[in-house]
């Protein structure tokens, strides 16, 4: 029995030795078969998912074979909120701030409105040159505490909100990239001719509720301007020239007493004009002042007009209430009255004047055939 066991063991050894002789790389295959139980202590454990470094540092030799790098400093001011789901926005509004905090370089939208900020010092935005929006409305900023070059490095800025502050002068120079400029509800008294120089991308300018007495030719270079709001100021005359792309012009609540002949023809896209609550008289209006084919709505209410000024047949809404008009002239709407020639006017307000309904000409319904409201 013992001899039989020895012979069997010798046979197995011979078989194993024969396998090794046939495969000289058997040891290499053996090591590969053991990979499931072997791992490099400097590599992530093979059975657990690898989590990236929490501070956003990519894995490299310094991390794999040494101590991890120290965490980066906090990149959001303690006074503000920087939501992770909107990493390029910083919210610092309604916090009783008296100063502008540091703005991280990754920010594109910063909100500082409704605080007690009184100044914008030089260099406060120099670290965040990619800013698109700056909201500073509802503060206490004064013109003498605004750095002259505070916006000089913001070459991508599109919207600037400085309304509801204490500005007495136009800020500047301003970035050429601006598309919207909000300066309403301040104490600005004039707009120098060079105050808006180079702002060829500006589409909307809000200057209402200031103390502006003069505008001059500051608007002429604004080639892209679509909306201009100069209402609630102290203007005695309209701007010297309107931008060619202008569509909306708001001049109500001023002291304007005249408008030059063909004044609006330089803006062939003009749709809406509001000149209510001014000092306009018929002597201050030429016969072609409002004969602009693009106009759809014209508000001349609460002035001192005694006659209806001539308007283009394309006009759809005309507001003349609160004047001193005492006659109704059909020629103000239609130079020729027939089946093919008529006014497109839909709304005509004449209430609060001295005219009586009996003064309506008999051919008025033919000229104003589209009017749904004549009051």
C-alpha positions as CSV (number, residue, x, y, z in Angstrom):
1,X,0.0,0.0,0.0
2,X,2.8,2.4,0.9
3,X,4.6,1.7,-2.4
4,X,1.4,2.4,-4.3
5,X,1.1,5.9,-2.6
6,X,4.7,6.7,-3.4
7,X,4.3,5.8,-7.1
8,X,1.1,8.0,-7.4
9,X,2.8,11.0,-5.8
10,X,5.8,10.6,-8.2
11,X,3.5,10.5,-11.1
12,X,1.8,13.8,-10.2
13,X,5.1,15.5,-9.7
14,X,6.3,14.3,-13.1
15,X,3.1,15.7,-14.7
16,X,3.5,19.1,-13.0
17,X,7.1,19.2,-14.0
18,X,6.2,18.4,-17.6
19,X,3.7,21.3,-17.6
20,X,6.4,23.7,-16.4
21,X,8.8,22.4,-19.0
22,X,6.2,22.9,-21.8
23,X,5.3,26.4,-20.5
24,X,8.5,28.3,-19.4
25,X,6.3,31.3,-18.5
26,X,4.1,29.5,-16.0
27,X,5.2,31.8,-13.1
28,X,4.0,34.8,-15.1
29,X,0.6,33.2,-15.6
30,X,0.5,32.3,-11.9
31,X,1.0,36.0,-10.9
32,X,-1.7,37.2,-13.3
33,X,-4.1,34.6,-11.7
34,X,-3.4,36.2,-8.3
35,X,-4.3,39.8,-9.4
36,X,-7.7,39.5,-7.7
37,X,-6.0,39.5,-4.3
38,X,-3.1,41.9,-5.0
39,X,-3.2,45.7,-5.3
40,X,-0.8,48.6,-5.3
41,X,-1.0,50.5,-2.0
42,X,-0.5,53.7,-3.9
43,X,-3.4,53.1,-6.3
44,X,-7.1,53.4,-5.5
45,X,-8.5,50.3,-4.0
46,X,-9.9,48.2,-6.9
47,X,-13.2,47.3,-5.2
48,X,-14.2,50.8,-4.3
49,X,-15.3,53.6,-6.6
50,X,-12.7,56.4,-6.9
51,X,-13.8,59.8,-5.7
52,X,-12.0,62.9,-7.1
53,X,-10.2,65.3,-4.8
54,X,-12.8,67.4,-3.1
55,X,-11.1,70.7,-4.0
56,X,-11.1,70.1,-7.7
57,X,-7.4,69.3,-8.0
58,X,-6.7,66.7,-10.7
59,X,-4.8,63.6,-9.6
60,X,-1.1,63.6,-10.3
61,X,2.2,62.5,-9.0
62,X,2.1,64.9,-6.1
63,X,-1.2,63.5,-5.0
64,X,-0.5,59.8,-5.7
65,X,2.9,59.6,-3.9
66,X,2.7,62.3,-1.3
67,X,0.4,64.5,0.7
68,X,-2.6,66.1,-1.0
69,X,-2.3,69.8,-1.8
70,X,-3.8,72.3,0.7
71,X,-7.4,73.4,0.0
72,X,-7.9,76.6,-2.1
73,X,-9.0,79.7,-0.2
74,X,-12.8,80.4,-0.1
75,X,-13.8,82.0,-3.4
76,X,-17.1,83.5,-2.3
77,X,-17.2,86.5,0.1
78,X,-18.7,85.7,3.4
79,X,-21.2,88.5,3.0
80,X,-22.7,86.9,-0.2
81,X,-24.2,83.7,-1.6
82,X,-22.7,81.8,-4.5
83,X,-25.1,79.0,-5.3
84,X,-23.4,75.8,-6.6
85,X,-26.0,75.3,-9.3
86,X,-25.2,78.8,-10.7
87,X,-21.4,79.1,-10.2
88,X,-21.0,82.3,-12.1
89,X,-23.5,84.4,-10.0
90,X,-22.9,86.2,-6.7
91,X,-25.8,87.4,-4.7
92,X,-25.1,90.2,-2.2
93,X,-28.4,92.1,-2.3
94,X,-30.5,93.3,0.7
95,X,-27.7,92.8,3.2
96,X,-27.1,96.4,4.5
97,X,-23.6,96.4,2.9
98,X,-21.7,99.7,2.9
99,X,-19.0,98.6,0.6
100,X,-18.4,96.4,-2.5
101,X,-16.9,93.0,-1.5
102,X,-14.2,91.2,-3.5
103,X,-15.5,89.7,-6.7
104,X,-14.0,86.3,-7.7
105,X,-12.7,86.0,-11.2
106,X,-15.2,83.3,-12.3
107,X,-18.2,85.6,-11.8
108,X,-20.4,86.9,-14.6
109,X,-23.4,88.2,-12.7
110,X,-23.2,90.1,-9.5
111,X,-26.1,91.5,-7.5
112,X,-25.5,94.3,-5.0
113,X,-28.9,96.0,-5.1
114,X,-30.8,97.4,-2.1
115,X,-27.8,98.0,0.1
116,X,-26.1,101.1,1.6
117,X,-23.1,101.2,-0.8
118,X,-21.9,104.8,-1.4
119,X,-18.8,104.3,-3.6
120,X,-17.2,102.3,-6.4
121,X,-13.5,102.4,-5.8
122,X,-10.9,101.9,-8.5
123,X,-10.1,98.3,-9.2
124,X,-13.1,96.8,-7.5
125,X,-14.0,94.8,-10.6
126,X,-10.5,94.3,-12.1
127,X,-10.3,90.7,-10.9
128,X,-13.6,89.7,-12.7
129,X,-13.0,91.0,-16.2
130,X,-15.7,88.6,-17.6
131,X,-18.6,90.3,-15.9
132,X,-21.8,90.5,-18.0
133,X,-24.3,92.0,-15.4
134,X,-23.7,94.4,-12.5
135,X,-26.8,95.3,-10.4
136,X,-26.1,98.2,-8.1
137,X,-29.6,99.8,-8.0
138,X,-31.1,101.0,-4.8
139,X,-27.9,102.1,-3.1
140,X,-26.4,105.5,-2.1
141,X,-23.7,105.9,-4.7
142,X,-22.6,109.5,-5.4
143,X,-20.7,110.7,-8.5
144,X,-17.7,112.0,-6.5
145,X,-17.1,108.5,-5.2
146,X,-17.1,106.6,-8.5
147,X,-13.6,105.8,-9.8
148,X,-13.2,107.1,-13.3
149,X,-11.7,103.8,-14.6
150,X,-13.8,101.5,-12.4
151,X,-15.3,99.9,-15.6
152,X,-12.2,100.1,-17.8
153,X,-11.4,96.4,-17.8
154,X,-14.9,95.1,-18.2
155,X,-14.9,94.5,-21.9
156,X,-17.8,92.1,-21.9
157,X,-20.2,94.0,-19.7
158,X,-23.8,94.0,-21.2
159,X,-26.1,95.4,-18.4
160,X,-25.3,98.0,-15.8
161,X,-28.0,98.9,-13.2
162,X,-27.2,102.2,-11.4
163,X,-30.7,103.4,-11.0
164,X,-32.1,104.7,-7.7
165,X,-28.8,106.1,-6.4
166,X,-27.5,109.7,-5.8
167,X,-25.6,110.3,-9.0
168,X,-25.3,113.9,-10.2
169,X,-23.2,113.2,-13.3
170,X,-23.1,110.6,-16.1
171,X,-20.6,107.8,-15.1
172,X,-17.8,107.0,-17.5
173,X,-16.1,106.1,-19.5
174,X,-18.3,103.1,-20.0
175,X,-17.6,99.7,-21.7
176,X,-18.3,99.6,-25.4
177,X,-20.0,96.3,-24.9
178,X,-22.9,97.7,-23.0
179,X,-26.4,96.9,-24.2
180,X,-28.5,98.2,-21.4
181,X,-27.8,101.2,-19.2
182,X,-30.1,102.0,-16.2
183,X,-29.5,105.5,-14.7
184,X,-33.1,106.4,-13.9
185,X,-34.1,107.9,-10.5
186,X,-30.9,109.8,-9.9
187,X,-30.0,113.5,-9.8
188,X,-28.2,113.8,-13.1
189,X,-28.6,117.4,-14.6
190,X,-27.1,117.1,-18.0
191,X,-25.8,114.6,-20.6
192,X,-22.6,115.9,-22.2
193,X,-22.1,115.2,-25.9
194,X,-19.3,112.7,-25.2
195,X,-20.9,111.0,-22.3
196,X,-22.1,108.0,-24.4
197,X,-19.3,108.0,-26.9
198,X,-18.4,104.6,-28.4
199,X,-21.5,102.8,-27.1
200,X,-22.5,101.5,-30.5
201,X,-24.0,98.3,-29.0
202,X,-26.3,100.1,-26.6
203,X,-30.0,99.1,-27.2
204,X,-31.8,100.6,-24.2
205,X,-31.0,103.8,-22.2
206,X,-33.1,104.6,-19.1
207,X,-32.7,108.2,-17.9
208,X,-36.1,108.9,-16.5
209,X,-36.7,110.7,-13.2
210,X,-33.6,112.8,-13.2
211,X,-33.0,116.5,-13.4
212,X,-31.8,116.7,-16.9
213,X,-32.1,120.0,-18.6
214,X,-30.0,119.4,-21.7
215,X,-29.1,116.4,-23.9
216,X,-27.6,118.0,-27.0
217,X,-26.3,115.6,-29.6
218,X,-25.2,112.9,-27.1
219,X,-27.6,110.3,-28.7
220,X,-26.5,110.6,-32.3
221,X,-23.8,108.0,-32.1
222,X,-25.9,105.3,-30.5
223,X,-26.5,103.3,-33.7
224,X,-28.2,100.3,-32.0
225,X,-30.4,102.2,-29.6
226,X,-34.0,100.9,-29.7
227,X,-35.4,102.5,-26.5
228,X,-34.7,105.9,-25.1
229,X,-36.5,107.0,-21.9
230,X,-36.0,110.7,-20.9
231,X,-39.4,111.1,-19.2
232,X,-39.8,113.1,-15.9
233,X,-36.9,115.5,-16.4
234,X,-36.6,119.2,-17.1
235,X,-36.0,119.2,-20.9
236,X,-37.1,122.3,-22.8
237,X,-36.1,120.9,-26.2
238,X,-35.9,117.5,-27.7
239,X,-32.5,115.9,-28.4
240,X,-30.6,117.3,-31.4
241,X,-30.7,114.0,-33.2
242,X,-32.3,110.6,-32.8
243,X,-30.6,107.3,-33.4
244,X,-31.5,105.6,-36.7
245,X,-32.6,102.3,-35.1
246,X,-34.8,104.0,-32.4
247,X,-38.3,102.4,-32.0
248,X,-39.5,103.8,-28.6
249,X,-39.1,107.4,-27.4
250,X,-40.4,108.5,-24.1
251,X,-40.3,112.3,-23.3
252,X,-43.4,112.8,-21.2
253,X,-43.4,115.0,-18.1
254,X,-40.9,117.6,-19.4
255,X,-41.0,121.2,-20.5
256,X,-40.7,120.7,-24.3
257,X,-42.5,123.5,-26.2
258,X,-41.6,122.7,-29.8
259,X,-40.5,119.9,-32.1
260,X,-38.6,120.6,-35.4
261,X,-40.1,119.9,-38.8
262,X,-39.6,116.3,-40.0
263,X,-37.8,115.6,-36.7
264,X,-38.8,111.9,-36.6
265,X,-37.9,111.0,-40.2
266,X,-34.3,110.4,-39.2
267,X,-35.5,107.3,-37.3
268,X,-37.4,105.3,-39.9
269,X,-38.2,102.5,-37.4
270,X,-39.8,104.7,-34.8
271,X,-43.0,103.1,-33.5
272,X,-44.0,104.8,-30.2
273,X,-43.6,108.4,-29.2
274,X,-44.8,109.8,-25.9
275,X,-44.8,113.6,-25.4
276,X,-47.6,114.0,-22.9
277,X,-47.5,116.5,-20.0
278,X,-45.2,119.0,-21.8
279,X,-45.7,122.6,-23.1
280,X,-46.4,122.0,-26.7
281,X,-48.4,124.5,-28.7
282,X,-49.4,124.5,-32.4
283,X,-47.0,127.3,-33.0
284,X,-44.2,125.0,-31.9
285,X,-45.1,122.3,-34.4
286,X,-44.5,122.3,-38.1
287,X,-47.0,120.8,-40.5
288,X,-44.8,117.6,-41.1
289,X,-43.6,117.1,-37.5
290,X,-45.6,113.9,-37.0
291,X,-46.0,112.9,-40.6
292,X,-43.8,109.8,-40.1
293,X,-45.0,106.6,-41.9
294,X,-43.5,104.3,-39.2
295,X,-45.4,105.8,-36.2
296,X,-48.1,103.5,-34.7
297,X,-48.7,105.3,-31.4
298,X,-48.4,109.1,-30.6
299,X,-49.3,110.5,-27.2
300,X,-49.7,114.3,-27.1
301,X,-52.1,114.5,-24.2
302,X,-52.0,117.2,-21.6
303,X,-50.3,119.9,-23.6
304,X,-51.6,123.3,-24.9
305,X,-52.7,122.3,-28.4
306,X,-55.7,124.1,-29.9
307,X,-55.8,122.2,-33.1
308,X,-55.2,118.5,-34.1
309,X,-51.8,118.3,-35.6
310,X,-51.5,116.5,-39.0
311,X,-50.5,112.8,-38.6
312,X,-49.6,110.1,-41.1
313,X,-52.4,107.8,-42.3
314,X,-50.5,104.8,-40.8
315,X,-50.9,106.0,-37.3
316,X,-53.1,103.6,-35.2
317,X,-53.4,105.3,-31.7
318,X,-53.5,109.1,-31.1
319,X,-53.9,110.5,-27.6
320,X,-54.9,114.2,-27.4
321,X,-56.9,114.4,-24.2
322,X,-56.4,117.3,-21.8
323,X,-55.5,119.9,-24.4
324,X,-57.4,123.0,-25.6
325,X,-58.6,121.7,-29.0
326,X,-61.8,123.4,-30.2
327,X,-62.2,122.1,-33.7
328,X,-62.1,118.9,-35.6
329,X,-60.2,119.0,-39.0
330,X,-60.5,115.9,-41.1
331,X,-57.4,117.0,-43.1
332,X,-55.3,116.2,-40.0
333,X,-56.0,112.6,-40.7
334,X,-56.8,112.3,-44.4
335,X,-55.6,114.6,-47.2
336,X,-57.8,112.7,-49.6
337,X,-61.0,111.0,-48.6
338,X,-62.4,108.3,-50.8
339,X,-62.8,104.5,-51.0
340,X,-59.1,103.8,-51.4
341,X,-57.6,106.5,-49.1
342,X,-58.4,106.4,-45.4
343,X,-56.7,106.6,-42.0
344,X,-55.7,103.4,-40.1
345,X,-56.4,105.1,-36.8
346,X,-58.1,102.8,-34.3
347,X,-58.1,104.8,-31.1
348,X,-58.6,108.6,-30.9
349,X,-58.8,110.3,-27.5
350,X,-60.2,113.9,-27.5
351,X,-61.8,114.0,-24.0
352,X,-60.9,116.9,-21.8
353,X,-60.8,119.4,-24.7
354,X,-63.1,122.3,-25.8
355,X,-64.5,120.4,-28.8
356,X,-68.1,119.3,-29.0
357,X,-69.3,116.1,-30.6
358,X,-71.4,118.1,-33.0
359,X,-68.2,119.5,-34.6
360,X,-67.4,116.1,-36.1
361,X,-67.5,116.5,-40.0
362,X,-69.9,114.3,-41.9
363,X,-67.1,112.7,-43.9
364,X,-65.2,111.7,-40.6
365,X,-66.6,108.1,-40.6
366,X,-65.3,107.5,-44.1
367,X,-61.8,108.8,-43.2
368,X,-61.7,107.1,-39.8
369,X,-63.5,103.9,-40.9
370,X,-61.2,101.6,-38.8
371,X,-61.6,103.6,-35.5
372,X,-63.0,101.4,-32.7
373,X,-62.8,104.2,-30.1
374,X,-63.3,107.9,-30.5
375,X,-63.8,109.6,-27.2
